[in-house]
Amino acid sequence: MAGEKKVFRLSDVKTHNDAKSTYLIVHNKVYDVTKFLEEHPGGEEVLLEQAGGDATEAFEDVGHSTDARDLMNDYFVGDLHPDDRSKKTYATNTGPTGTDSTSNSSSWTGWLLPIGVAVAAAFAYKYIVSSSA
């Protein structure tokens, strides 16, 4: 099926829901991960739980690496039919080394908030000590 781009209906994908034939939908693209089940670092159970359905949310929640995302190309079999596509959008989570805008914008708040709390605590301590003397 390499090089051939097929369009799948959701009802077709749902029939590929076991270890003999395992299809997943990630970002409205269909992947046949049957041959990858034993190689998956998280175990085959993780993939089988999502088999035959949309695994986008679970895939993004884990924070797969760029290498894992590149590996997906080996298992791509086609696109989900436009009528069956999810309208839900997901932030791409590539883990701690990711370069998506969500992680970049939150990185400075990760240290700014604790510093602000520490400064406020220092002023509160100084106020309490000076008012009790």
C-alpha positions as CSV (number, residue, x, y, z in Angstrom):
1,M,0.0,0.0,0.0
2,A,3.1,2.2,0.0
3,G,2.6,5.3,-2.1
4,E,-1.1,4.7,-2.4
5,K,-3.3,7.3,-0.6
6,K,-6.6,5.9,0.5
7,V,-9.6,7.6,2.2
8,F,-11.2,5.7,5.0
9,R,-14.6,5.9,6.5
10,L,-14.8,5.8,10.3
11,S,-16.9,2.7,10.1
12,D,-14.1,1.0,8.2
13,V,-11.5,2.0,10.7
14,K,-13.7,0.7,13.6
15,T,-13.5,-2.9,12.1
16,H,-9.7,-2.9,12.6
17,N,-9.8,-3.1,16.4
18,D,-7.8,-6.1,17.5
19,A,-4.2,-7.5,17.4
20,K,-4.7,-9.1,14.0
21,S,-5.5,-5.7,12.4
22,T,-5.0,-2.5,14.4
23,Y,-5.8,0.8,12.8
24,L,-5.6,4.1,14.7
25,I,-6.7,7.7,13.8
26,V,-4.4,10.5,14.8
27,H,-5.1,14.0,13.6
28,N,-7.6,12.6,11.0
29,K,-5.0,10.4,9.4
30,V,-5.3,6.6,9.5
31,Y,-2.4,4.4,10.6
32,D,-2.1,0.6,10.4
33,V,0.0,-0.2,13.5
34,T,-0.5,-3.9,13.5
35,K,3.2,-4.7,12.9
36,F,4.2,-2.0,15.5
37,L,2.3,-3.5,18.4
38,E,5.2,-5.6,19.8
39,E,7.7,-2.7,19.2
40,H,5.7,0.0,21.0
41,P,7.6,1.2,24.0
42,G,4.4,1.6,26.0
43,G,3.3,-1.9,25.3
44,E,0.8,-3.2,22.8
45,E,-2.1,-2.8,25.3
46,V,-1.9,1.0,25.0
47,L,-2.4,0.8,21.2
48,L,-5.1,-1.9,21.5
49,E,-7.1,0.3,23.9
50,Q,-7.4,2.9,21.1
51,A,-7.7,0.4,18.2
52,G,-10.3,1.2,15.6
53,G,-10.8,4.8,16.9
54,D,-9.5,8.3,17.2
55,A,-6.3,8.1,19.3
56,T,-5.3,11.8,18.9
57,E,-6.0,12.9,22.4
58,A,-4.2,9.9,24.0
59,F,-1.3,10.4,21.5
60,E,-0.9,14.1,22.4
61,D,-1.4,13.5,26.1
62,V,1.7,11.3,26.2
63,G,3.9,13.8,24.5
64,H,5.5,11.7,21.8
65,S,9.0,12.7,20.6
66,T,9.8,14.0,17.2
67,D,11.3,10.6,16.3
68,A,8.0,8.9,17.2
69,R,6.1,11.3,15.1
70,D,8.5,10.7,12.2
71,L,8.0,6.9,12.7
72,M,4.3,7.3,12.2
73,N,4.9,7.9,8.5
74,D,5.9,4.2,8.1
75,Y,2.4,3.2,9.2
76,F,0.3,5.8,7.4
77,V,-2.3,4.1,5.2
78,G,-4.6,7.0,4.3
79,D,-6.8,9.9,5.4
80,L,-10.1,9.9,7.3
81,H,-13.1,10.8,5.1
82,P,-13.9,14.5,5.4
83,D,-17.4,13.7,6.7
84,D,-15.9,11.7,9.6
85,R,-13.1,14.0,10.6
86,S,-12.9,15.4,14.1
87,K,-13.3,19.2,14.4
88,K,-11.5,19.1,17.8
89,T,-8.1,20.7,17.8
90,Y,-5.2,19.5,19.9
91,A,-2.1,21.3,21.0
92,T,0.9,19.3,19.7
93,N,2.8,18.1,22.7
94,T,6.2,16.9,21.9
95,G,7.4,16.5,25.4
96,P,10.0,18.4,27.4
97,T,12.1,19.0,24.3
98,G,9.2,20.1,22.2
99,T,9.2,23.4,20.3
100,D,5.5,24.1,20.2
101,S,4.3,27.5,21.2
102,T,2.4,26.2,24.3
103,S,5.5,24.9,25.9
104,N,7.5,28.0,24.9
105,S,5.0,30.4,26.3
106,S,4.6,28.5,29.6
107,S,8.4,28.1,30.2
108,W,8.9,31.6,31.5
109,T,5.8,31.4,33.7
110,G,7.2,28.2,35.2
111,W,9.9,30.2,37.0
112,L,8.2,33.6,37.2
113,L,5.4,32.5,39.5
114,P,7.7,30.9,42.1
115,I,9.9,34.0,42.1
116,G,6.9,36.2,42.6
117,V,5.6,34.0,45.5
118,A,9.1,34.1,47.1
119,V,9.3,37.9,46.9
120,A,5.9,38.2,48.4
121,A,6.8,35.8,51.2
122,A,10.0,37.8,51.9
123,F,8.0,41.1,52.2
124,A,5.4,39.4,54.4
125,Y,8.1,38.0,56.6
126,K,9.8,41.4,56.9
127,Y,6.5,43.1,57.7
128,I,5.7,40.6,60.4
129,V,9.1,40.7,62.0
130,S,9.2,44.6,62.0
131,S,5.7,45.0,63.4
132,S,6.3,42.5,66.3
133,A,9.6,44.3,67.4
